[in-house]
């Protein structure tokens, strides 16, 4: 899942991003509405965490633009205002969910994950293929019944490959979903991650490399 955090309180924005990265999500961060609009125009995000009171371009205008342009991203709006009318106003602009500040981080994560599930086609809660079983909620992986310990990035790559349901998942999509905007498109980080993932999963190798395209688990 790829998330954009648009929050003008830099310490809060960075804390949210770091916490979500520990949850194996790819996260980009901006501190004003104009920067948010720029990234939304070039990147595909599953969830936008949007502070309502952004500088440059107000959060309401960002939300309205996402709705009017029919961008395929779910919006979780944040604001210090907790009154019912404020929440209704935010939702009426096109936000999918609303979370008043201050909030518990565990609730933020739960809401982001719920929105992420709505942003992609429905899939089973447990992903299984080629004797691999992945539980996204418990962050657990087994192969042939034996637990496999994976890093956050390895887990996320495996999850995207399993969600591919046998189809080829492009290298570009894996970089976009698992890493963030700062990753070098010419880096070998994906190749190295797949290599270590193969080693940890053990033989026989189930991840196929489609040269010049990407990877799949048939």
Secondary structure by P-SEA (a helix, b strand, c coil): cbbbbbccaaaaaaaaaaaaaaabbbbbbbccaaaaaaaaacccccccccccccccccaaaaaaaaaaaccccccccccccccaaaaaaaaaacccccccccccaaaaaaaaaaaaaaaccccccccccccccccccccccccccbbbbbcaaaaaaaaaaaacccccccaaaaaaaccccccccccaaaaaaaaaaaaaaccccccccccccccccc
